[in-house]
Amino acid sequence: MLAYFNPKKAQGKVLGGPKLPEAREAAQVVIKSNADRYAANVIPIIKEAQRAGANTLRDIADALNARGVATARGGQWHATSVKNVLERPIARKASQAGER
């Protein structure tokens, strides 16, 4: 039965890419880079909302939604999504730079 569906595998050939771990690692680097870039763009808007009186994560999420700012995947902001952006290393660097 195996030979019918995949004759190469039945002959003992190894199928598939042997570099899956390297491909996965490269993909993670790109995903993190894209997330950092998005966070860098949205952090000034978050800071502006905080200056306007948004004190809680929920207030910030509401302010972002009211301004029509979509999340990286095009969705609505929630307190947790704001928290995730603010916990990124790039956000912490921006926060420390603003305190000086």
C-alpha beads as a LAMMPS data file, in Angstrom:
LAMMPS data file: protein, C-alpha beads

100 atoms
99 bonds

1 atom types
1 bond types

-500.0 500.0 xlo xhi
-500.0 500.0 ylo yhi
-500.0 500.0 zlo zhi

Masses

1 110.0

Atoms # bond

1 1 1 0.000 0.000 0.000
2 1 1 2.848 2.411 0.866
3 1 1 4.477 1.798 -2.503
4 1 1 1.250 2.760 -4.230
5 1 1 1.031 6.180 -2.563
6 1 1 4.715 7.016 -2.436
7 1 1 7.076 4.744 -4.344
8 1 1 10.170 6.760 -3.365
9 1 1 9.425 6.380 0.332
10 1 1 8.814 2.664 -0.153
11 1 1 12.321 2.463 -1.619
12 1 1 13.720 3.976 1.593
13 1 1 14.269 7.517 0.327
14 1 1 14.047 10.300 2.902
15 1 1 11.444 12.822 1.842
16 1 1 11.055 16.421 2.888
17 1 1 13.438 19.237 3.620
18 1 1 16.320 18.307 5.883
19 1 1 16.738 21.903 7.015
20 1 1 13.459 22.352 8.870
21 1 1 15.080 23.621 12.102
22 1 1 17.044 26.249 10.165
23 1 1 13.942 27.308 8.244
24 1 1 11.937 27.560 11.473
25 1 1 14.646 29.686 13.096
26 1 1 14.827 32.009 10.087
27 1 1 11.039 32.389 10.130
28 1 1 11.069 33.287 13.825
29 1 1 13.648 35.999 13.185
30 1 1 11.452 37.524 10.471
31 1 1 8.304 37.305 12.618
32 1 1 10.022 39.019 15.567
33 1 1 11.477 41.682 13.298
34 1 1 8.053 42.450 11.830
35 1 1 6.510 42.590 15.318
36 1 1 9.225 44.969 16.524
37 1 1 8.724 47.198 13.490
38 1 1 4.967 47.318 14.091
39 1 1 5.468 48.024 17.806
40 1 1 7.875 50.852 16.988
41 1 1 5.185 52.435 14.813
42 1 1 2.354 52.081 17.334
43 1 1 4.257 53.055 20.510
44 1 1 4.126 56.817 19.766
45 1 1 0.350 56.535 19.349
46 1 1 0.115 54.689 22.673
47 1 1 2.227 57.373 24.367
48 1 1 -0.025 60.056 22.903
49 1 1 -3.106 58.255 24.237
50 1 1 -1.469 58.059 27.669
51 1 1 -0.752 61.794 27.606
52 1 1 -4.408 62.346 26.703
53 1 1 -5.479 60.526 29.862
54 1 1 -5.607 56.823 28.976
55 1 1 -4.341 55.308 32.225
56 1 1 -5.204 51.619 31.924
57 1 1 -4.464 49.077 29.230
58 1 1 -8.175 48.970 28.440
59 1 1 -8.272 52.776 28.086
60 1 1 -5.327 52.619 25.687
61 1 1 -6.992 49.832 23.671
62 1 1 -10.195 51.873 23.461
63 1 1 -8.232 54.930 22.320
64 1 1 -6.433 52.944 19.614
65 1 1 -9.727 51.463 18.395
66 1 1 -11.393 54.895 18.413
67 1 1 -8.576 56.269 16.255
68 1 1 -8.959 53.417 13.797
69 1 1 -5.525 51.923 14.499
70 1 1 -5.653 48.221 13.691
71 1 1 -3.481 45.584 15.295
72 1 1 -0.691 44.024 13.254
73 1 1 -3.136 41.427 11.966
74 1 1 -5.871 43.943 11.276
75 1 1 -7.983 43.304 14.363
76 1 1 -9.294 45.284 17.294
77 1 1 -7.145 46.222 20.265
78 1 1 -7.685 44.611 23.664
79 1 1 -5.902 45.199 26.954
80 1 1 -3.765 42.106 26.389
81 1 1 -2.679 43.175 22.909
82 1 1 -1.604 46.572 24.284
83 1 1 0.248 44.791 27.108
84 1 1 2.051 42.566 24.592
85 1 1 3.239 45.586 22.589
86 1 1 4.403 47.405 25.713
87 1 1 6.336 44.335 26.894
88 1 1 8.387 44.070 23.693
89 1 1 12.049 44.997 24.197
90 1 1 11.742 47.846 21.698
91 1 1 8.937 49.388 23.779
92 1 1 11.007 49.158 26.939
93 1 1 13.896 50.902 25.189
94 1 1 11.573 53.667 24.009
95 1 1 10.190 54.041 27.521
96 1 1 13.652 54.275 29.062
97 1 1 14.735 56.822 26.462
98 1 1 11.691 58.952 27.273
99 1 1 12.474 58.928 31.004
100 1 1 15.919 60.475 30.521

Bonds

1 1 1 2
2 1 2 3
3 1 3 4
4 1 4 5
5 1 5 6
6 1 6 7
7 1 7 8
8 1 8 9
9 1 9 10
10 1 10 11
11 1 11 12
12 1 12 13
13 1 13 14
14 1 14 15
15 1 15 16
16 1 16 17
17 1 17 18
18 1 18 19
19 1 19 20
20 1 20 21
21 1 21 22
22 1 22 23
23 1 23 24
24 1 24 25
25 1 25 26
26 1 26 27
27 1 27 28
28 1 28 29
29 1 29 30
30 1 30 31
31 1 31 32
32 1 32 33
33 1 33 34
34 1 34 35
35 1 35 36
36 1 36 37
37 1 37 38
38 1 38 39
39 1 39 40
40 1 40 41
41 1 41 42
42 1 42 43
43 1 43 44
44 1 44 45
45 1 45 46
46 1 46 47
47 1 47 48
48 1 48 49
49 1 49 50
50 1 50 51
51 1 51 52
52 1 52 53
53 1 53 54
54 1 54 55
55 1 55 56
56 1 56 57
57 1 57 58
58 1 58 59
59 1 59 60
60 1 60 61
61 1 61 62
62 1 62 63
63 1 63 64
64 1 64 65
65 1 65 66
66 1 66 67
67 1 67 68
68 1 68 69
69 1 69 70
70 1 70 71
71 1 71 72
72 1 72 73
73 1 73 74
74 1 74 75
75 1 75 76
76 1 76 77
77 1 77 78
78 1 78 79
79 1 79 80
80 1 80 81
81 1 81 82
82 1 82 83
83 1 83 84
84 1 84 85
85 1 85 86
86 1 86 87
87 1 87 88
88 1 88 89
89 1 89 90
90 1 90 91
91 1 91 92
92 1 92 93
93 1 93 94
94 1 94 95
95 1 95 96
96 1 96 97
97 1 97 98
98 1 98 99
99 1 99 100
